Amino acid sequence: MSIICKICNTKFANIIPWQHLKTHSISTLDYKKQYGSVYSNNTLKKLKSRIPHNKGKKITDANQLNKLRDAIK
């Protein structure tokens, strides 16, 4: 299923890219406020059904944990 830009009626496969919205001098946030989602219904369904690969898992590898802590600093 595709999505159509409600400003110019251009058809996109999955998402209206920010570069396209820029041609209308509107940000993604403003487009969402005025017209709704920039994602097609199929894309929204896929995004909602995704489960993060690391949800609820703690980092048990001490080296990896230290790398992340150092990166945050």
Backbone torsions as a table, in degrees:
resi	resn	phi	psi	omega
1	MET	NA	147.8	-176.2
2	SER	-113.9	176.3	177.5
3	ILE	-129.6	144.8	-177.2
4	ILE	-114.8	132.7	175.6
5	CYS	-65.6	125.4	-177.0
6	LYS	-79.9	-3.1	177.1
7	ILE	-90.4	-45.2	-174.5
8	CYS	-123.1	1.1	179.5
9	ASN	64.7	25.0	174.3
10	THR	-78.9	137.4	-176.5
11	LYS	-95.8	134.2	177.7
12	PHE	-126.1	151.9	-175.3
13	ALA	-68.7	-53.0	-172.8
14	ASN	-125.6	-37.7	-172.0
15	ILE	-148.7	147.8	173.0
16	ILE	-87.3	113.3	-175.2
17	PRO	-71.1	151.9	179.5
18	TRP	-61.7	-29.8	179.3
19	GLN	-63.9	-36.8	177.6
20	HIS	-68.2	-43.5	-179.8
21	LEU	-63.3	-31.3	178.4
22	LYS	-62.6	-31.6	178.4
23	THR	-67.4	-20.7	176.6
24	HIS	-96.8	4.7	-177.9
25	SER	56.6	44.7	178.5
26	ILE	-136.3	141.9	178.5
27	SER	-85.1	164.6	177.8
28	THR	-60.5	-42.1	179.9
29	LEU	-61.8	-44.7	178.9
30	ASP	-66.0	-38.0	177.9
31	TYR	-62.4	-44.3	179.8
32	LYS	-61.0	-40.7	179.8
33	LYS	-64.4	-40.5	-175.3
34	GLN	-84.6	-40.3	-169.4
35	TYR	-120.2	-12.2	-177.5
36	GLY	105.7	-159.8	-172.7
37	SER	-65.2	152.0	174.0
38	VAL	-97.1	2.0	179.5
39	TYR	-103.4	147.9	173.6
40	SER	-72.3	162.2	-179.6
41	ASN	-60.2	-40.9	178.8
42	ASN	-62.8	-41.4	179.9
43	THR	-65.3	-41.6	178.0
44	LEU	-60.9	-42.1	178.8
45	LYS	-61.7	-43.1	179.3
46	LYS	-64.0	-42.7	-178.9
47	LEU	-65.4	-39.4	-179.4
48	LYS	-70.7	-29.5	-177.6
49	SER	-86.4	-8.5	179.5
50	ARG	-70.0	139.0	174.5
51	ILE	-116.2	124.5	179.2
52	PRO	-57.3	139.6	-177.4
53	HIS	-64.3	-21.4	-175.9
54	ASN	-115.3	15.0	-177.2
55	LYS	-64.8	124.9	176.8
56	GLY	81.3	-2.9	-179.4
57	LYS	-97.1	137.7	177.1
58	LYS	-94.0	151.0	177.3
59	ILE	-78.5	117.5	-177.8
60	THR	-101.5	-16.9	178.9
61	ASP	-79.6	114.1	-175.7
62	ALA	-61.3	-38.8	179.6
63	ASN	-63.9	-43.9	179.4
64	GLN	-64.5	-41.4	179.0
65	LEU	-62.3	-42.5	178.0
66	ASN	-65.5	-38.3	176.9
67	LYS	-61.7	-43.5	178.8
68	LEU	-65.2	-41.2	178.5
69	ARG	-63.4	-42.0	178.5
70	ASP	-65.4	-38.4	179.8
71	ALA	-65.5	-34.7	178.7
72	ILE	-68.5	-36.6	179.0
73	LYS	-68.0	NA	NA
